[in-house]
Amino acid sequence: MEATSKLNHVSILTLLSIHLLLKLSHFLWLSIIPLATSFEAILLLQNYEPMFHFLLLCCILLSFILKHFLLKPLPIYLIDFSCLKPPNYCRVPFSTFIENASLFECFDNESISFMEKVLHSSGLSEQTCLPPSLHYIPPKTHYSESIKELHMVIFPIMEDLFAKTKISPFDIDILILNCSGFCPSPSLTSIVINKFAMRSDIKSYNVSGMGCSASALCIDLAQNLLRVHKNSNAIVLSTEVLSNGWYSGKEKSKLLINCLFRMGSAAILLSNKKEARKNAKYLLLRTLRTLRAFDDKAYFCAIREEDSDGKLGVTLKRDIIDVTGETLRSNISILGSKILPISEKFRHVVSVIKKRFMFMKCEGIYVPDFKTVIQHFCLPCPGKGVIREVGKGLRLGERDIEAALMTLHRFGNQSSSSLWYELAYLEAKEKVKKGDNILQLGIGSGTKCCSVVLKCIRPILGEYEKGPWGDCIHQYPILASTA
């Protein structure tokens, strides 16, 4: 207890000292120009010697130096990541899914017909996987099966990440795990810490209820923690336990989850250590979170609730695509103001002025071209319709949304971890070059959006042999009409 209190005391002091330094440097930067101008005017009026002018110039240069070193954040590196390759025995072809569902007493003919229609229009292939518990008739959805599924999707990617990065579980300082619908006790992070015998002072965070935005959101959380805790390694684990979320009722708005969500998980290693740059794949440039839970329409468009028979499921409303578009626009507008070149910002502002003040109805508002600064896009993939709408909103072509469509086709909607399967696809195709920027967009229930911008800092070759695409990357991309 004493050691823990000392550690907490040190953390608080570190946080306060960084906060004070940032405030001091910011104050100096804001005040130095008017003060320097005033002093220079006084020196000129009083006819002081040139030496005093020289000293004033030195003070101004010192303020610039302080601003550069005190306000410059620590670089955060993404060393590597691992994605689960579900075993072949978990594969669920459409015919098997429909045949099994027809044997469940909970579904009527209308429900079966609806799910069959969703499957064939979803953009999923016959290769997607469900956990073993959902292969039983009826499915096993109790607590012990959820724990088994968690072990199945989390432990292998942790072991793979440790093997790829040659790092020990004892070297991990921060552990963040997100799983929206399953919150056991002990917590999910405690299960991982127990399995890999991690340190007693590890900082662990369990994130739930964040939907498909959770992985990007946890990268943002890891970034904030690594800004404070120097010389640290952090692991972000993203998954969804499907056996806990299976819906056994007849409401169509809840049956969509059964059809679209499939097995998947990802483990990401980040670090702020100087030596991490030698082996890191990416530099974390920026994250941005926006939330629209204040709006009832956004809040209720995707919500876990009971149906009229008391069966629990996630309701997806018809207006979810419109809400997704509104949420994305608010996030992208802020992000664009920070990363886009001046020329794109200027064209956008001019179009807004024309639209609002000159009543030029023939022209729409100019959508900035993010491809001027971003070379690759990892988009949310709940369905091919949403992917194409998001791509349309960002002025993206087929090449830009290819990774999202192919991930949906091969692995299905894997909730928050889908973003990393998309990045693994880009790496397997050797499309990511040194110096390229990657934008990851996560949109989840609430509704919330989180964007992550990464910069590739070394050549990435031969990744198709290591990742989840190893046995099938040569088959992609498939025809656009199929996707």
Buried (B, 14 or more C-beta within 10 A) or exposed (E): EEEEEEEEEEEEEEEEEBEEBEEEBEEBBEEBEEBBEEBBEEBEEEEBEEEBBEEBEEEBEEBEEBBEEBEEEBBBBBBBBBBBBBEEEBBBEBEEBBEBBBEEEBBEEEBBEBBBEBBEEBBBBEBBBBBBBBBEEEBBBEEEBBBBBBEBBBBBBBBBBBEBBEBEBEBBBBBBBBBBBBBBEEBBBBBBBEBBEBEEEBBBBBBBBBBBBBBBBBBBBBBEBBBBBEEBBBBBBBBBBBBBBBBBBBBBBBBBBBBBBBBBBBBBBBBBBEEBBEBBBBBBBBBBBBBBEEBEEBBBBBEBEEBEEEBBBBBBBEEBBBBBBBBBBBBBEBBBEEBBEEEBEEBBEEBEEBBEEEEEEEEEEBBBBBBEBBBBBBBBBBBBEBBBBBBEBBEBEEEBBBBBBBBBBBBBBBBBBBBBBBBBBBBBBBBBEEEBBBBBBBBBBBBBBBBBBBBBBEEBEEBBEBBBBEEBBEEBBBEEEEB
